[in-house]
Amino acid sequence: MSPTLQPAGQPLLSARNLSVRFGGVLAVNNVSFDVKQGEVFTLIGPNGAGKTTVFNLISRIYTPTTGEIDYLGAKLTDQPPHKIAALGIARTFQNIELFEHATVLHNLLIGRHTHRQTGLWSEIFFTQKTREAEIQAREKAEEVIDFLDLQHHRDSYVAGLPYGVRKVVELARALCTEPKLLLLDEPSSGLNVEETDDMAFWIQDIKNELGITVLMVEHDMTLVSKVSDRVLAMNQGEVLAMGTPREVQNDPGVIEAYLGSVDDVSSLRRQHQPVNLNQEARS
């Protein structure tokens, strides 16, 4: 049975006391948070903070050493990885994962695969049911193409597209699965300022027009501030702070994780230099 959506503002996903160990490395340590229905919830932190590991736990690429993940009242950690998309969870990747020698439309139709309910013989003989399923898949793909303004690239091969367009195509393929929860892993990675602004626009429309809840890992604090309802900051696998973008950016522990000691930051402020979390996090 498919999970049932929660009322707006109620937790869609709850992570409780998540920890994962790889050999002697504790990559995530006792992390807990809720993602509410209808919000954009963002994970931030320096490189190696454990953000993508948390994503991989939710998408079932990894299994937690301890802790649980509840999704719409069901225990997500009991589900095999190949069932995640059917539950209404879609994901993009920091490094684009598309079929480069297929067209944009064909890549989007692949995103409809989880909704296909036709059997082997129906596919072989291309029955009426199969034809109807093909039409429905094409209609949904065309809706997403229109939504993300990809009309000019519909029949283009992915290999010939600019990087920024490929990022939008990967987002489009995820939307074709009709997710309830969309996981975006570094959506601004590799994009220029104009493309990042466009991505912010799409994310806001995905939330406001499509009603999809977004869980995002992101390093660009300008994008984070534009689109996020709440932010969770991590460092060395642990939770540093959680709150609105402004609250988290002003948290002393977060500032220290990114920029160095609080005394160093105070010195910058005395010199009237801006404190910018978009610069490289300290190692």
Helices and strands as residue ranges (DSSP letters): E 11-22, E 25-36, E 40-44, H 51-58, E 66-71, E 74-75, G 76-78, G 81-83, G 85-87, E 89-91, H 104-110, G 113-115, H 120-125, H 128-147, G 151-153, G 158-160, H 163-175, E 181-185, H 193-208, E 213-217, H 221-227, E 230-235, E 238-243, H 245-249, H 252-259, H 262-270
